[in-house]
Amino acid sequence: MEALYLLIPLSIVIVFVAICIFFCMSDSGQFDDMVGPALRILHDDDKPAQSEQLPPD
């Protein structure tokens, strides 16, 4: 029973710290674009540039 006097306030403090970290990160723009980086790799151009292609023989 005495352990609850320590664990309940400690868990409440940890939750408030986690919420504070989340809001600080969201205010700084950490979660602005969640789709763009995931789709960027799908639209990657794998063709070599014109200057890198060998001329026909």
C-alpha positions in Angstrom: 0.0 0.0 0.0 2.9 2.4 0.8 4.3 1.8 -2.7 1.2 3.4 -4.2 2.0 6.7 -2.5 5.1 6.8 -4.6 4.0 5.1 -7.8 0.8 7.1 -8.5 2.4 10.6 -8.3 5.4 9.3 -10.2 3.2 8.0 -13.0 1.3 11.2 -13.2 4.5 13.2 -13.5 5.7 10.9 -16.3 2.5 11.3 -18.2 2.6 15.1 -18.0 6.3 15.1 -19.1 5.4 12.9 -22.1 2.5 15.2 -23.0 4.7 18.3 -22.7 7.3 16.7 -25.0 4.7 15.8 -27.5 3.3 19.3 -27.6 6.8 20.8 -27.9 7.6 18.6 -30.8 4.3 19.3 -32.6 4.8 23.1 -32.1 8.2 22.9 -33.7 6.8 21.2 -36.8 8.0 17.7 -36.2 4.7 16.1 -37.4 3.8 18.5 -40.2 4.3 16.3 -43.3 3.9 12.6 -42.5 3.0 11.5 -46.1 5.6 13.3 -48.2 8.7 11.5 -47.1 7.0 8.1 -47.5 5.9 8.9 -51.0 9.1 10.6 -52.1 10.9 7.2 -52.5 8.1 6.0 -54.8 8.6 9.0 -57.1 12.3 8.6 -57.3 13.7 8.9 -60.8 16.0 5.9 -61.4 16.8 6.8 -65.0 20.3 8.2 -65.6 20.7 11.8 -66.7 21.3 12.6 -70.4 25.0 13.4 -69.8 25.6 10.1 -68.2 24.3 8.0 -71.1 26.7 6.6 -73.6 26.4 7.6 -77.2 25.2 4.9 -79.6 28.0 3.1 -81.6 
